[in-house]
């Protein structure tokens, strides 16, 4: 069952969501001495990243951070999600966290996936996965009506990572699959703006498929309930 957390403004959303994430990571550290956080790129989480980075209560040395997806570009490229995370999240207190990149430097994501697959398949259950959503209802780099969805949304796939080549967005990409992303203790969708609320609600319509609205697969799966954190 979907659970909505609605806030009047984005600053309040960032503050409250950061507190929820910190609490989840702290609990994971207490239980197994390490916490695993998966984040997404884009402009939406920038304010949240700042809130997290300023938190001094969490033992960031015991936190492992990685990405839900990455554009296949060097970290020096302005479109790199790794660069965004390093500049906005891995600073202040959070600079002590360990980061696992999705970009390997291989010529293609297909080549890079060979080493990443083992690494991500053997990681333990995540503690928090923070998803975003595009205006076309894609999440991670699982874009509508693309070849990658056949494996990317398959709940029975053996793949943890997947090369993706969307036709409607620049750059080849690497993405975690639905199966790997929902292997987590908590699954959050962080969206802002009335248009994205509308798109998300459209994805749940009876005549809609996950191939058309990939976020639908995350909303309706039952391995880890999706919680939506939203502000207009």
N, C-alpha and C positions, 0 to 999 in steps of 0.2 A: 504494500500500500504506500502510495506517495505521501510524503510529508512536506508541506510548504512552510518556510520561515520567511515571513514578509516584513520588510522594514520600510520606513518612510523615506529614508535617504541612503545614498551609497556609503557615506562615511559611517553611519550607524551599522550598516550591513558589514562593512569591512571589520569594524571593531568587534562585533558580536561573533562573526564567523571565525576571526582569528582566535578568540577565546575558546571556541568549540574545538578548533584544531589543536591548540596548545594543550587543552585538557586531554584530548585523545592521545597525543604523542607522549605526554607525561605518563599516562596510564600504561602505554605500551612499554616505556622505559622501565617502569616499576615492575612490570610482569616479566619482561625478557631482556632487559638491559639495552635494547636497541629499538628505535622506532623508524618506520618507513612511510614516507610522504611522497605522493605523486601529484605533481602540479601541471597546469596547462599554461600555454603562452597567451599572447594577445594583450589588449589594453585593459580588459576588465579586471584582472587580478592585481594590477600594479599597486593600488592602494592597500589591498590586503597584504601583499608582500611586505610593504613598509611596516604595517602593524606587526606582522610576525617577526620581522628582523629586529624590531625594537624590544621584543620580549626578552627579559633577562632572567626569568624564572626557570625556563626550560633549559635542560642540559643539552645544548645543541651539539656537543661533541658526540652524542649518542644517537643523532638523527641522520638518516640516510634519505636524500632527496633525489628524485629523478623526474622525468617528464612523461606525460601521456603520449606525446608525439613530438617530432622535430622535423623541420625542413632540412633537406640534405644540402646544407651549406656550412662552411667553416664557422667557428664561433665568432670570428671577426666580422662576419657578414651582418648587416643591420637587421636582416630577417631571422636571425638565429634565435631560437627560443632559449638556448643555453646562455647566450649573451644577456638576454633579458633577465633570466633568473640570477645570473651572477651579479648584475648591476642593481637589481631591485630587491632580491631576497637574500642572497648570500653575502650579506654585509652586516655591519654592527654585530650584534650578538650571534646572529645566524651564520656569520662567516665561518664559524667553527664546525658547521655541518659538513658531512661528506656528500659530494654530488656525483651521480653516475650519469654521464652523458649518453645520448642516443646517437649522436654523430660520431663515427669512428675515423673519418678521414679516408675511407675507401672510396673508390671512384664512383660507385653507384650504391644505392641503398640495398640492392639485391646482394651485392658482395658484402656489405656491412652487416647484413642480417645473419650471416653465417656465425659470426662470433657473438653477436648480441643475443641470438636465440638461446644459447646455452646460459648466458649470464642471467637473462631475465626469467627463463623457465625455472632456474634453480633458486631464485630469490624467494624468501618466505612470503607468507601472506602479508599484504600491505596493511597499514593501519588507517590511513586516510588517502583516498583518491579524490582529487578536486578536478572536476571536469568543467569545461566551458562549452558553449554552443554557438555556432555561426548562424547567420541569417538564413542559411539554407538547411538548417537543422543538422549539420554535421557536428560531430564531436570527436576529439582527438583528430586524427586525419582520416576518419571514416566518412567519406563524402558520398552524397546521394548518387545512386545508380552507377557506381564504379565497380570495376572488377575486384577491387580489394574487399568489398563487402562479403563476397562469397565465403572467404575464410575469416575476415575480420569480425563478422557478426555471428559466426557459427559457434554455438555454445559447446560443441563437442570437438572443436579443433585442437590439435596438439601444438599449435603455434602460439608463442607468447608475443612475438614481434612480427611485423609485416611491412614490406615495402609498399608504398602507395604512390600512385601517379595521377592525381586528380586533374581533370581537364579544365576545371573552372577556377583553379588557384595556381599561383606560381610555385615552382620548385617541386622536384620529387621529394618524397617524405619517408619517414619511418614512423610507424605507429604501433602502440600496444594494441592487442586485440581485445575484444569485449571480454573473452574468457579470462585473460590476464588482469584486466582492469577491475572486474567485479570480484576478483579474489582478494577481498579487502574487508576490513572490519567496519569501515564506514565509507559511504559513497555519496559525494556531494556534487550537485550541479550549481554553479555560481553564474547567475545571469542578471543583467540589468536592462531596463528599458521595456516599455509596454509592447513593442514589436516582438521582442524575443519571448515574452510571456505568451503572446498570441500564437507564435510559431510552435512553442512547446505544447500548448493546449491543442493545436491542430494535429500535432503528431500522434495524439491519443485517439483520434477519430476512428470510427469503426471501419471505414473504407480505406484507411491509410496503411501502407506497408513500411517496414523498416528500411527497405531499399530506397524508398522515397524520402523518408525522414529517419535517418539512422539513430537519432536520439531516442526514438521509440523503443528500440531494442534494450536500451539501458533502463528506461522507465518501467518496462513490463517484465523484465527478468526478475527471478525470485531468489537469486543467490545472495544478494545484498541489497536491501531496500534503498532506493534513491531518495535523497533529501534535497529539496530545492531551496536555495538561499537567493532571495530576489528583492530587488528594490527598483522602483520606476526609473 
